[in-house]
Amino acid sequence: MKKQYAFYFDSSKCSGCKTCQMACKDKNNLEVGVLWRRVYEVSEGGWTNNDGVWSNNIKTYNMSIACNHCENPICVLGCPTSAMKKNKNGIVTIDKNKCIGCRYCEWSCPYGAPQYDEVNSIMGKCDLCIDYVEDGRNPSCVDACPMRVLDFGEFSEMTKKYSGVKEVYPLPNSVITDPAIIINPHRDAIENENKNAKIINEEEV
C-alpha cells in the first residue's frame, strides 16, 4: 500500500490567530504577499430588526488551508516541464531547477496552493516541510498552532484517528482532485451552494 501524508484541521476550535500562517512564512522565508498556508475568515448572515427588537443570524468560522497533496493533483498534470511531481510518500513538490514560472499549476489548482515567487521567477508551495518529515518531525504549522487544531500523519492512520469531511465552504468539490485532508467542520459550517456566504478577509488571502 502506497504512503500518503495528510493534514487534519479542526475548524470547530480554530481561533483564526494565523500563527500557523506565520510559522509557514518564517520557516520558508516567504516574501510579503506570498502565503503557502492561508487562514480564511468565513461569514454569513447579519442583523435584523423585528418590531424594534434586533437579532442576528450570523454564522462565522475560520479555515486554515495549505496544499492538500491531492490523490489526483491537476497541478502536476498541467506542468509542461515536469517540475511538479507527486512523490512516493504522496507529497507534491516542485523541482526549482525545472520550474520555468509559467504559472500553469497556479491557474489549474482549485485550492490556489502554488504561488508565484516574483524574486526568483518560479513557483512555490507547501511541501509539508518535507525536510522536517524526513527527520521525523511535524510540519512547522502543526507544531506552531496554540489551539492544536492542526495535525499531520499518514492518511490511512489519520482516518482511523479522526472523522470529518474534505470540503467546507470556500473549498471546491473534493471530487476534482481528491485532496488528502480531513476537516472537522465548525458548527456554523456553510454549504458551498450557499450564495450568501463570503470570505471577509479577501485582501489577506
TORROVO-919118 format. One record per atom (N, C-alpha, C): residue in one letter; atom name; x negated, y, z negated. Coordinates in nm, 4 decimals, padded with zeros to 6 digits. Layout:
<nodes>
  res  atom         X         Y         Z
    A    CA         X         Y         Z
...
</nodes>
This chain:
<nodes>
  res  atom         X         Y         Z
    M     N  -00.0845  -00.1205   00.0000
    M    CA   00.0000   00.0000   00.0000
    M     C  -00.0878   00.1253   00.0000
    K     N  -00.0610   00.2151   00.0947
    K    CA  -00.1439   00.3349   00.1045
    K     C  -00.1151   00.4316  -00.0095
    K     N  -00.2151   00.5097  -00.0413
    K    CA  -00.2044   00.6054  -00.1516
    K     C  -00.1410   00.7354  -00.1030
    Q     N  -00.0619   00.7968  -00.1881
    Q    CA  -00.0033   00.9270  -00.1582
    Q     C   00.0081   01.0076  -00.2866
    Y     N  -00.0705   01.1139  -00.2969
    Y    CA  -00.0610   01.2017  -00.4126
    Y     C   00.0560   01.2982  -00.3952
    A     N   00.1115   01.3439  -00.5071
    A    CA   00.2277   01.4316  -00.5017
    A     C   00.2334   01.5232  -00.6230
    F     N   00.3061   01.6349  -00.6069
    F    CA   00.3346   01.7265  -00.7166
    F     C   00.4721   01.6959  -00.7753
    Y     N   00.4853   01.7192  -00.9057
    Y    CA   00.6157   01.7242  -00.9719
    Y     C   00.6331   01.8656  -01.0239
    F     N   00.7535   01.9201  -01.0078
    F    CA   00.7824   02.0549  -01.0567
    F     C   00.9158   02.0561  -01.1284
    D     N   00.9155   02.1060  -01.2525
    D    CA   01.0365   02.1146  -01.3338
    D     C   01.0880   02.2580  -01.3308
    S     N   01.1794   02.2843  -01.2383
    S    CA   01.2331   02.4193  -01.2226
    S     C   01.3157   02.4619  -01.3427
    S     N   01.3689   02.3666  -01.4171
    S    CA   01.4563   02.3988  -01.5309
    S     C   01.3811   02.4673  -01.6443
    K     N   01.2478   02.4529  -01.6466
    K    CA   01.1687   02.5100  -01.7554
    K     C   01.0693   02.6164  -01.7094
    C     N   01.0655   02.6438  -01.5795
    C    CA   00.9700   02.7415  -01.5269
    C     C   01.0110   02.8831  -01.5652
    S     N   00.9182   02.9584  -01.6243
    S    CA   00.9456   03.0955  -01.6676
    S     C   00.9109   03.1983  -01.5605
    G     N   00.8501   03.1526  -01.4510
    G    CA   00.8126   03.2463  -01.3452
    G     C   00.6927   03.3327  -01.3779
    C     N   00.6063   03.2861  -01.4679
    C    CA   00.4919   03.3671  -01.5115
    C     C   00.3836   03.3802  -01.4052
    K     N   00.3829   03.2884  -01.3083
    K    CA   00.2893   03.2893  -01.1955
    K     C   00.1445   03.2566  -01.2351
    T     N   00.1254   03.1970  -01.3526
    T    CA  -00.0082   03.1550  -01.3930
    T     C  -00.0630   03.0492  -01.2964
    C     N   00.0227   02.9609  -01.2479
    C    CA  -00.0190   02.8590  -01.1506
    C     C  -00.0698   02.9245  -01.0230
    Q     N  -00.0014   03.0277  -00.9811
    Q    CA  -00.0377   03.1022  -00.8609
    Q     C  -00.1733   03.1682  -00.8775
    M     N  -00.1967   03.2283  -00.9933
    M    CA  -00.3228   03.2956  -01.0198
    M     C  -00.4381   03.1960  -01.0347
    A     N  -00.4097   03.0801  -01.0950
    A    CA  -00.5127   02.9772  -01.1105
    A     C  -00.5589   02.9276  -00.9742
    C     N  -00.4650   02.9120  -00.8817
    C    CA  -00.4972   02.8697  -00.7457
    C     C  -00.5823   02.9742  -00.6751
    K     N  -00.5440   03.1004  -00.6864
    K    CA  -00.6209   03.2083  -00.6237
    K     C  -00.7617   03.2145  -00.6802
    D     N  -00.7745   03.1989  -00.8112
    D    CA  -00.9041   03.2067  -00.8765
    D     C  -00.9943   03.0897  -00.8355
    K     N  -00.9383   02.9693  -00.8366
    K    CA  -01.0170   02.8506  -00.8048
    K     C  -01.0676   02.8540  -00.6609
    N     N  -00.9825   02.9033  -00.5695
    N    CA  -01.0165   02.9024  -00.4275
    N     C  -01.0686   03.0359  -00.3755
    N     N  -01.0845   03.1328  -00.4671
    N    CA  -01.1388   03.2639  -00.4317
    N     C  -01.0638   03.3250  -00.3128
    L     N  -00.9307   03.3307  -00.3244
    L    CA  -00.8476   03.3770  -00.2141
    L     C  -00.8405   03.5292  -00.2077
    E     N  -00.8337   03.5791  -00.0863
    E    CA  -00.8230   03.7224  -00.0635
    E     C  -00.6866   03.7749  -00.1071
    V     N  -00.6766   03.9047  -00.1252
    V    CA  -00.5491   03.9681  -00.1591
    V     C  -00.4477   03.9376  -00.0486
    G     N  -00.3301   03.8967  -00.0881
    G    CA  -00.2250   03.8675   00.0084
    G     C  -00.2181   03.7230   00.0529
    V     N  -00.3208   03.6430   00.0185
    V    CA  -00.3212   03.5014   00.0545
    V     C  -00.2803   03.4194  -00.0670
    L     N  -00.1730   03.3427  -00.0532
    L    CA  -00.1210   03.2630  -00.1636
    L     C  -00.1021   03.1187  -00.1176
    W     N  -00.1809   03.0279  -00.1702
    W    CA  -00.1638   02.8868  -00.1368
    W     C  -00.0575   02.8234  -00.2255
    R     N  -00.0285   02.8834  -00.3397
    R    CA   00.0876   02.8461  -00.4218
    R     C   00.1686   02.9725  -00.4430
    R     N   00.3000   02.9602  -00.4216
    R    CA   00.3869   03.0765  -00.4294
    R     C   00.5019   03.0492  -00.5253
    V     N   00.5347   03.1485  -00.6068
    V    CA   00.6458   03.1369  -00.7011
    V     C   00.7605   03.2233  -00.6509
    Y     N   00.8670   03.1553  -00.6084
    Y    CA   00.9853   03.2241  -00.5573
    Y     C   01.0830   03.2503  -00.6709
    E     N   01.1376   03.3722  -00.6744
    E    CA   01.2419   03.4075  -00.7685
    E     C   01.3742   03.4094  -00.6908
    V     N   01.4632   03.3188  -00.7267
    V    CA   01.5872   03.2996  -00.6521
    V     C   01.7056   03.3509  -00.7334
    S     N   01.7988   03.4167  -00.6663
    S    CA   01.9140   03.4716  -00.7378
    S     C   02.0398   03.4684  -00.6502
    E     N   02.1527   03.4632  -00.7182
    E    CA   02.2823   03.4694  -00.6522
    E     C   02.3824   03.5277  -00.7511
    G     N   02.4830   03.5963  -00.6990
    G    CA   02.5888   03.6477  -00.7854
    G     C   02.5679   03.7921  -00.8261
    G     N   02.6515   03.8389  -00.9201
    G    CA   02.6423   03.9763  -00.9660
    G     C   02.7464   04.0042  -01.0732
    W     N   02.7732   04.1331  -01.0927
    W    CA   02.8694   04.1749  -01.1945
    W     C   03.0048   04.2064  -01.1308
    T     N   03.1119   04.1769  -01.2023
    T    CA   03.2477   04.2093  -01.1562
    T     C   03.3247   04.2788  -01.2690
    N     N   03.4162   04.3659  -01.2292
    N    CA   03.4978   04.4415  -01.3245
    N     C   03.6419   04.3966  -01.3108
    N     N   03.6928   04.3296  -01.4115
    N    CA   03.8323   04.2853  -01.4129
    N     C   03.9099   04.3595  -01.5211
    D     N   03.9866   04.4600  -01.4775
    D    CA   04.0677   04.5406  -01.5706
    D     C   03.9817   04.6013  -01.6812
    G     N   03.8658   04.6541  -01.6417
    G    CA   03.7795   04.7231  -01.7371
    G     C   03.6854   04.6322  -01.8134
    V     N   03.6955   04.5024  -01.7886
    V    CA   03.6062   04.4070  -01.8549
    V     C   03.5009   04.3585  -01.7552
    W     N   03.3760   04.3854  -01.7884
    W    CA   03.2664   04.3451  -01.6991
    W     C   03.2194   04.2035  -01.7335
    S     N   03.1993   04.1244  -01.6310
    S    CA   03.1451   03.9892  -01.6484
    S     C   03.0532   03.9590  -01.5310
    N     N   02.9720   03.8576  -01.5457
    N    CA   02.8809   03.8249  -01.4359
    N     C   02.8843   03.6760  -01.4046
    N     N   02.8498   03.6456  -01.2818
    N    CA   02.8367   03.5065  -01.2376
    N     C   02.6975   03.4851  -01.1767
    I     N   02.5998   03.5501  -01.2370
    I    CA   02.4637   03.5480  -01.1850
    I     C   02.3978   03.4123  -01.2096
    K     N   02.3338   03.3620  -01.1051
    K    CA   02.2513   03.2424  -01.1148
    K     C   02.1100   03.2813  -01.0737
    T     N   02.0117   03.2372  -01.1496
    T    CA   01.8741   03.2713  -01.1161
    T     C   01.7785   03.1645  -01.1658
    Y     N   01.6732   03.1393  -01.0900
    Y    CA   01.5723   03.0410  -01.1282
    Y     C   01.4450   03.0640  -01.0461
    N     N   01.3402   02.9938  -01.0818
    N    CA   01.2108   03.0069  -01.0143
    N     C   01.1733   02.8761  -00.9449
    M     N   01.1001   02.8892  -00.8338
    M    CA   01.0496   02.7735  -00.7611
    M     C   00.9009   02.7935  -00.7329
    S     N   00.8169   02.7054  -00.7846
    S    CA   00.6724   02.7114  -00.7603
    S     C   00.6379   02.6086  -00.6529
    I     N   00.5911   02.6567  -00.5371
    I    CA   00.5714   02.5693  -00.4215
    I     C   00.4333   02.5903  -00.3590
    A     N   00.3687   02.4799  -00.3262
    A    CA   00.2422   02.4829  -00.2518
    A     C   00.2582   02.3907  -00.1314
    C     N   00.1498   02.3428  -00.0752
    C    CA   00.1589   02.2415   00.0302
    C     C   00.2118   02.1134  -00.0326
    N     N   00.3035   02.0467   00.0380
    N    CA   00.3656   01.9263  -00.0149
    N     C   00.3031   01.7975   00.0382
    H     N   00.1964   01.8110   00.1177
    H    CA   00.1226   01.6944   00.1675
    H     C   00.2185   01.5868   00.2173
    C     N   00.2990   01.6303   00.3138
    C    CA   00.4125   01.5527   00.3617
    C     C   00.3739   01.4184   00.4235
    E     N   00.4715   01.3280   00.4204
    E    CA   00.4532   01.1981   00.4848
    E     C   00.4415   01.2148   00.6361
    N     N   00.5172   01.3111   00.6893
    N    CA   00.5135   01.3402   00.8336
    N     C   00.4787   01.4878   00.8552
    P     N   00.3538   01.5257   00.8299
    P    CA   00.3151   01.6673   00.8376
    P     C   00.3114   01.7191   00.9813
    I     N   00.4072   01.8033   01.0163
    I    CA   00.4106   01.8538   01.1530
    I     C   00.2992   01.9548   01.1791
    C     N   00.2368   02.0044   01.0729
    C    CA   00.1208   02.0918   01.0909
    C     C   00.0065   02.0141   01.1562
    V     N  -00.0063   01.8863   01.1205
    V    CA  -00.1108   01.8007   01.1788
    V     C  -00.0802   01.7739   01.3256
    L     N   00.0472   01.7471   01.3556
    L    CA   00.0871   01.7181   01.4936
    L     C   00.0657   01.8380   01.5847
    G     N   00.0810   01.9580   01.5292
    G    CA   00.0709   02.0780   01.6111
    G     C  -00.0686   02.1345   01.6247
    C     N  -00.1662   02.0767   01.5568
    C    CA  -00.3033   02.1305   01.5607
    C     C  -00.3744   02.0864   01.6888
    P     N  -00.4173   02.1807   01.7741
    P    CA  -00.4785   02.1443   01.9027
    P     C  -00.6234   02.0963   01.8921
    T     N  -00.6874   02.1148   01.7764
    T    CA  -00.8286   02.0760   01.7637
    T     C  -00.8508   01.9618   01.6661
    S     N  -00.7422   01.9071   01.6109
    S    CA  -00.7501   01.8001   01.5093
    S     C  -00.8192   01.8463   01.3814
    A     N  -00.8165   01.9780   01.3572
    A    CA  -00.8729   02.0303   01.2327
    A     C  -00.7860   01.9909   01.1133
    M     N  -00.6552   01.9823   01.1375
    M    CA  -00.5634   01.9397   01.0328
    M     C  -00.5544   01.7878   01.0348
    K     N  -00.5681   01.7257   00.9188
    K    CA  -00.5548   01.5802   00.9150
    K     C  -00.5006   01.5349   00.7805
    K     N  -00.4347   01.4206   00.7829
    K    CA  -00.3833   01.3588   00.6608
    K     C  -00.4810   01.2484   00.6226
    N     N  -00.5445   01.2625   00.5066
    N    CA  -00.6470   01.1693   00.4629
    N     C  -00.5860   01.0397   00.4092
    K     N  -00.6715   00.9420   00.3841
    K    CA  -00.6253   00.8110   00.3370
    K     C  -00.5601   00.8181   00.1995
    N     N  -00.5854   00.9271   00.1249
    N    CA  -00.5206   00.9460  -00.0054
    N     C  -00.3928   01.0295   00.0061
    G     N  -00.3532   01.0594   00.1283
    G    CA  -00.2299   01.1345   00.1500
    G     C  -00.2449   01.2851   00.1480
    I     N  -00.3632   01.3339   00.1149
    I    CA  -00.3854   01.4787   00.1084
    I     C  -00.4086   01.5344   00.2490
    V     N  -00.3356   01.6386   00.2842
    V    CA  -00.3520   01.7045   00.4132
    V     C  -00.4568   01.8148   00.3981
    T     N  -00.5623   01.8065   00.4791
    T    CA  -00.6731   01.9015   00.4679
    T     C  -00.7003   01.9695   00.6022
    I     N  -00.7806   02.0750   00.5956
    I    CA  -00.8227   02.1487   00.7152
    I     C  -00.9744   02.1421   00.7259
    D     N  -01.0240   02.0967   00.8403
    D    CA  -01.1681   02.0966   00.8672
    D     C  -01.2051   02.2350   00.9189
    K     N  -01.2724   02.3133   00.8361
    K    CA  -01.3056   02.4508   00.8718
    K     C  -01.3970   02.4598   00.9932
    N     N  -01.4720   02.3542   01.0195
    N    CA  -01.5627   02.3547   01.1345
    N     C  -01.4890   02.3327   01.2665
    K     N  -01.3673   02.2781   01.2580
    K    CA  -01.2880   02.2541   01.3786
    K     C  -01.1785   02.3578   01.3986
    C     N  -01.1389   02.4263   01.2923
    C    CA  -01.0292   02.5221   01.3000
    C     C  -01.0673   02.6436   01.3841
    I     N  -00.9785   02.6818   01.4754
    I    CA  -01.0020   02.7982   01.5606
    I     C  -00.9095   02.9147   01.5237
    G     N  -00.8314   02.8978   01.4172
    G    CA  -00.7455   03.0061   01.3712
    G     C  -00.6313   03.0398   01.4638
    C     N  -00.5816   02.9413   01.5389
    C    CA  -00.4731   02.9668   01.6345
    C     C  -00.3389   02.9889   01.5660
    R     N  -00.3263   02.9429   01.4422
    R    CA  -00.2085   02.9617   01.3580
    R     C  -00.0896   02.8742   01.3969
    Y     N  -00.1102   02.7753   01.4834
    Y    CA  -00.0008   02.6860   01.5197
    Y     C   00.0527   02.6114   01.3976
    C     N  -00.0367   02.5721   01.3081
    C    CA   00.0061   02.4997   01.1875
    C     C   00.0928   02.5880   01.0983
    E     N   00.0568   02.7142   01.0910
    E    CA   00.1347   02.8096   01.0104
    E     C   00.2756   02.8241   01.0656
    W     N   00.2870   02.8322   01.1957
    W    CA   00.4167   02.8531   01.2585
    W     C   00.5037   02.7282   01.2523
    S     N   00.4405   02.6114   01.2502
    S    CA   00.5187   02.4871   01.2518
    S     C   00.5600   02.4399   01.1129
    C     N   00.4848   02.4748   01.0096
    C    CA   00.5141   02.4263   00.8745
    C     C   00.6391   02.4928   00.8180
    P     N   00.7416   02.4152   00.7822
    P    CA   00.8644   02.4752   00.7288
    P     C   00.8495   02.5303   00.5876
    Y     N   00.7346   02.5023   00.5229
    Y    CA   00.7108   02.5496   00.3866
    Y     C   00.6156   02.6691   00.3832
    G     N   00.5629   02.7087   00.4969
    G    CA   00.4709   02.8218   00.5007
    G     C   00.3402   02.7967   00.4278
    A     N   00.2982   02.6702   00.4219
    A    CA   00.1793   02.6356   00.3439
    A     C   00.0484   02.6843   00.4060
    P     N   00.0208   02.6562   00.5331
    P    CA  -00.1042   02.7066   00.5920
    P     C  -00.0986   02.8581   00.6064
    Q     N  -00.2057   02.9250   00.5664
    Q    CA  -00.2099   03.0705   00.5749
    Q     C  -00.3402   03.1157   00.6402
    Y     N  -00.3310   03.2236   00.7140
    Y    CA  -00.4450   03.2721   00.7918
    Y     C  -00.5429   03.3502   00.7056
    D     N  -00.6696   03.3136   00.7163
    D    CA  -00.7785   03.3817   00.6464
    D     C  -00.8389   03.4827   00.7431
    E     N  -00.8014   03.6087   00.7269
    E    CA  -00.8464   03.7119   00.8197
    E     C  -00.9962   03.7375   00.8109
    V     N  -01.0565   03.7131   00.6973
    V    CA  -01.2003   03.7364   00.6803
    V     C  -01.2813   03.6384   00.7645
    N     N  -01.2404   03.5105   00.7605
    N    CA  -01.3149   03.4061   00.8314
    N     C  -01.2474   03.3597   00.9604
    S     N  -01.1297   03.4161   00.9909
    S    CA  -01.0561   03.3849   01.1132
    S     C  -01.0223   03.2362   01.1261
    I     N  -00.9884   03.1729   01.0150
    I    CA  -00.9471   03.0335   01.0141
    I     C  -00.8278   03.0180   00.9204
    M     N  -00.7679   02.8987   00.9225
    M    CA  -00.6547   02.8705   00.8377
    M     C  -00.7009   02.8113   00.7040
    G     N  -00.6177   02.8282   00.6035
    G    CA  -00.6455   02.7701   00.4721
    G     C  -00.5150   02.7317   00.4056
    K     N  -00.5213   02.6385   00.3110
    K    CA  -00.4014   02.5982   00.2386
    K     C  -00.4413   02.5119   00.1189
    C     N  -00.3418   02.4799   00.0362
    C    CA  -00.3633   02.3919  -00.0782
    C     C  -00.4140   02.2565  -00.0310
    D     N  -00.5244   02.2116  -00.0902
    D    CA  -00.5744   02.0768  -00.0622
    D     C  -00.5699   01.9915  -00.1885
    L     N  -00.4797   02.0281  -00.2805
    L    CA  -00.4620   01.9574  -00.4080
    L     C  -00.5881   01.9635  -00.4936
    C     N  -00.6716   02.0658  -00.4687
    C    CA  -00.8016   02.0732  -00.5385
    C     C  -00.8721   01.9374  -00.5249
    I     N  -00.8924   01.8962  -00.4007
    I    CA  -00.9431   01.7628  -00.3712
    I     C  -01.0748   01.7320  -00.4408
    D     N  -01.1560   01.8352  -00.4629
    D    CA  -01.2820   01.8128  -00.5345
    D     C  -01.2547   01.7760  -00.6805
    Y     N  -01.1528   01.8383  -00.7398
    Y    CA  -01.1130   01.8028  -00.8760
    Y     C  -01.0570   01.6608  -00.8809
    V     N  -00.9699   01.6300  -00.7855
    V    CA  -00.9069   01.4978  -00.7808
    V     C  -01.0119   01.3875  -00.7701
    E     N  -01.1099   01.4073  -00.6842
    E    CA  -01.2153   01.3073  -00.6670
    E     C  -01.3003   01.2927  -00.7932
    D     N  -01.2947   01.3958  -00.8787
    D    CA  -01.3681   01.3926  -01.0055
    D     C  -01.2798   01.3459  -01.1207
    G     N  -01.1554   01.3038  -01.0875
    G    CA  -01.0639   01.2547  -01.1898
    G     C  -00.9916   01.3622  -01.2670
    R     N  -00.9853   01.4833  -01.2112
    R    CA  -00.9205   01.5953  -01.2787
    R     C  -00.7915   01.6343  -01.2073
    N     N  -00.7109   01.7165  -01.2727
    N    CA  -00.5880   01.7675  -01.2145
    N     C  -00.6154   01.8904  -01.1277
    P     N  -00.5275   01.9206  -01.0320
    P    CA  -00.5354   02.0478  -00.9607
    P     C  -00.5292   02.1635  -01.0606
    S     N  -00.5925   02.2741  -01.0267
    S    CA  -00.6023   02.3867  -01.1200
    S     C  -00.4667   02.4406  -01.1627
    C     N  -00.3689   02.4413  -01.0729
    C    CA  -00.2366   02.4948  -01.1054
    C     C  -00.1676   02.4119  -01.2131
    V     N  -00.1901   02.2805  -01.2100
    V    CA  -00.1257   02.1913  -01.3062
    V     C  -00.1754   02.2190  -01.4475
    D     N  -00.3057   02.2264  -01.4641
    D    CA  -00.3620   02.2477  -01.5977
    D     C  -00.3414   02.3898  -01.6481
    A     N  -00.3210   02.4852  -01.5564
    A    CA  -00.3050   02.6253  -01.5974
    A     C  -00.1660   02.6574  -01.6491
    C     N  -00.0653   02.5796  -01.6105
    C    CA   00.0735   02.6123  -01.6451
    C     C   00.0979   02.6066  -01.7954
    P     N   00.1345   02.7204  -01.8571
    P    CA   00.1582   02.7214  -02.0021
    P     C   00.2862   02.6502  -02.0435
    M     N   00.3796   02.6329  -01.9504
    M    CA   00.5064   02.5663  -01.9791
    M     C   00.5024   02.4179  -01.9457
    R     N   00.3926   02.3728  -01.8854
    R    CA   00.3749   02.2329  -01.8458
    R     C   00.4880   02.1853  -01.7543
    V     N   00.5241   02.2703  -01.6568
    V    CA   00.6296   02.2324  -01.5634
    V     C   00.5737   02.1676  -01.4368
    L     N   00.4423   02.1667  -01.4229
    L    CA   00.3785   02.1039  -01.3081
    L     C   00.3075   01.9766  -01.3509
    D     N   00.3147   01.8752  -01.2671
    D    CA   00.2403   01.7522  -01.2894
    D     C   00.1938   01.7012  -01.1538
    F     N   00.1062   01.6019  -01.1577
    F    CA   00.0436   01.5543  -01.0356
    F     C   00.0028   01.4088  -01.0527
    G     N   00.0086   01.3334  -00.9448
    G    CA  -00.0345   01.1942  -00.9500
    G     C   00.0049   01.1209  -00.8241
    E     N  -00.0134   00.9901  -00.8238
    E    CA   00.0285   00.9094  -00.7099
    E     C   00.1810   00.9084  -00.7036
    F     N   00.2333   00.9260  -00.5839
    F    CA   00.3778   00.9409  -00.5660
    F     C   00.4557   00.8222  -00.6214
    S     N   00.4047   00.7016  -00.6010
    S    CA   00.4747   00.5824  -00.6490
    S     C   00.4862   00.5826  -00.8011
    E     N   00.3828   00.6305  -00.8691
    E    CA   00.3851   00.6380  -01.0151
    E     C   00.4713   00.7541  -01.0631
    M     N   00.4682   00.8645  -00.9887
    M    CA   00.5467   00.9824  -01.0268
    M     C   00.6969   00.9546  -01.0187
    T     N   00.7373   00.8746  -00.9204
    T    CA   00.8796   00.8429  -00.9076
    T     C   00.9278   00.7528  -01.0208
    K     N   00.8354   00.6785  -01.0813
    K    CA   00.8709   00.5980  -01.1984
    K     C   00.8817   00.6854  -01.3237
    K     N   00.8009   00.7884  -01.3271
    K    CA   00.7931   00.8765  -01.4435
    K     C   00.9021   00.9836  -01.4430
    Y     N   00.9366   01.0329  -01.3230
    Y    CA   01.0319   01.1430  -01.3114
    Y     C   01.1434   01.1089  -01.2125
    S     N   01.2569   01.1719  -01.2338
    S    CA   01.3644   01.1683  -01.1357
    S     C   01.3838   01.3105  -01.0847
    G     N   01.4338   01.3238  -00.9643
    G    CA   01.4520   01.4572  -00.9103
    G     C   01.4880   01.4542  -00.7637
    V     N   01.4709   01.5687  -00.6992
    V    CA   01.5064   01.5848  -00.5586
    V     C   01.3880   01.6415  -00.4821
    K     N   01.4020   01.6494  -00.3494
    K    CA   01.2958   01.7036  -00.2652
    K     C   01.3311   01.8385  -00.2048
    E     N   01.4541   01.8818  -00.2271
    E    CA   01.4927   02.0105  -00.1695
    E     C   01.5895   02.0862  -00.2591
    V     N   01.5569   02.2105  -00.2836
    V    CA   01.6396   02.3062  -00.3567
    V     C   01.6176   02.4400  -00.2866
    Y     N   01.7210   02.5202  -00.2734
    Y    CA   01.7043   02.6499  -00.2083
    Y     C   01.5868   02.7249  -00.2737
    P     N   01.4934   02.7795  -00.1924
    P    CA   01.4981   02.8044  -00.0489
    P     C   01.4231   02.7016   00.0374
    L     N   01.4035   02.5812  -00.0106
    L    CA   01.3294   02.4810   00.0651
    L     C   01.4135   02.4251   00.1802
    P     N   01.3481   02.3860   00.2897
    P    CA   01.4194   02.3319   00.4053
    P     C   01.4652   02.1881   00.3809
    N     N   01.5390   02.1340   00.4758
    N    CA   01.5825   01.9946   00.4699
    N     C   01.4599   01.9033   00.4645
    S     N   01.4554   01.8153   00.3658
    S    CA   01.3384   01.7308   00.3461
    S     C   01.3203   01.6272   00.4568
    V     N   01.4240   01.6038   00.5365
    V    CA   01.4152   01.5074   00.6464
    V     C   01.3116   01.5515   00.7504
    I     N   01.2874   01.6809   00.7602
    I    CA   01.1971   01.7348   00.8620
    I     C   01.0566   01.6767   00.8486
    T     N   01.0023   01.6742   00.7260
    T    CA   00.8631   01.6300   00.7078
    T     C   00.8452   01.5250   00.5982
    D     N   00.9498   01.4956   00.5223
    D    CA   00.9423   01.4032   00.4090
    D     C   00.8314   01.4450   00.3112
    P     N   00.8508   01.5570   00.2408
    P    CA   00.7479   01.6103   00.1512
    P     C   00.7208   01.5218   00.0306
    A     N   00.5953   01.5206  -00.0136
    A    CA   00.5553   01.4430  -00.1319
    A     C   00.5703   01.5313  -00.2554
    I     N   00.6938   01.5522  -00.2961
    I    CA   00.7218   01.6369  -00.4117
    I     C   00.8464   01.5853  -00.4820
    I     N   00.8488   01.6029  -00.6132
    I    CA   00.9671   01.5709  -00.6925
    I     C   01.0025   01.6956  -00.7716
    I     N   01.1271   01.7401  -00.7581
    I    CA   01.1714   01.8624  -00.8245
    I     C   01.2851   01.8303  -00.9208
    N     N   01.2685   01.8714  -01.0458
    N    CA   01.3798   01.8671  -01.1404
    N     C   01.4516   02.0012  -01.1297
    P     N   01.5711   02.0046  -01.0689
    P    CA   01.6368   02.1322  -01.0418
    P     C   01.6799   02.2058  -01.1685
    H     N   01.6783   02.3367  -01.1610
    H    CA   01.7352   02.4212  -01.2649
    H     C   01.8859   02.4014  -01.2674
    R     N   01.9479   02.4267  -01.3805
    R    CA   02.0942   02.4099  -01.3901
    R     C   02.1684   02.5019  -01.2937
    D     N   02.1047   02.6118  -01.2536
    D    CA   02.1671   02.7049  -01.1597
    D     C   02.1226   02.6815  -01.0161
    A     N   02.0585   02.5677  -00.9898
    A    CA   02.0072   02.5391  -00.8556
    A     C   02.1158   02.5594  -00.7500
    I     N   02.0753   02.6190  -00.6387
    I    CA   02.1687   02.6600  -00.5345
    I     C   02.1520   02.5714  -00.4111
    E     N   02.2649   02.5349  -00.3520
    E    CA   02.2608   02.4563  -00.2290
    E     C   02.2089   02.5432  -00.1136
    N     N   02.1369   02.4798  -00.0202
    N    CA   02.0822   02.5533   00.0935
    N     C   02.1904   02.6186   00.1794
    E     N   02.3115   02.5616   00.1763
    E    CA   02.4196   02.6148   00.2591
    E     C   02.4793   02.7433   00.2027
    N     N   02.4430   02.7788   00.0796
    N    CA   02.4994   02.8976   00.0156
    N     C   02.4369   03.0233   00.0776
    K     N   02.5151   03.0960   00.1539
    K    CA   02.4635   03.2126   00.2261
    K     C   02.4454   03.3352   00.1369
    N     N   02.4956   03.3300   00.0132
    N    CA   02.4832   03.4455  -00.0761
    N     C   02.3536   03.4440  -00.1565
    A     N   02.2874   03.3294  -00.1603
    A    CA   02.1622   03.3189  -00.2354
    A     C   02.0505   03.3935  -00.1638
    K     N   01.9540   03.4421  -00.2400
    K    CA   01.8430   03.5142  -00.1776
    K     C   01.7185   03.5067  -00.2656
    I     N   01.6048   03.5237  -00.2010
    I    CA   01.4776   03.5350  -00.2706
    I     C   01.4590   03.6823  -00.3050
    I     N   01.4426   03.7133  -00.4337
    I    CA   01.4406   03.8531  -00.4742
    I     C   01.3003   03.9101  -00.4872
    N     N   01.1983   03.8272  -00.4594
    N    CA   01.0605   03.8793  -00.4609
    N     C   00.9917   03.8532  -00.3274
    E     N   01.0650   03.8805  -00.2194
    E    CA   01.0145   03.8569  -00.0830
    E     C   00.8784   03.9223  -00.0599
    E     N   00.8600   04.0419  -00.1158
    E    CA   00.7354   04.1149  -00.0909
    E     C   00.6152   04.0474  -00.1539
    E     N   00.6383   03.9567  -00.2486
    E    CA   00.5282   03.8878  -00.3164
    E     C   00.4904   03.7560  -00.2510
    V     N   00.5830   03.6936  -00.1821
    V    CA   00.5585   03.5602  -00.1276
    V     C   00.5543   03.5584   00.0249
</nodes>
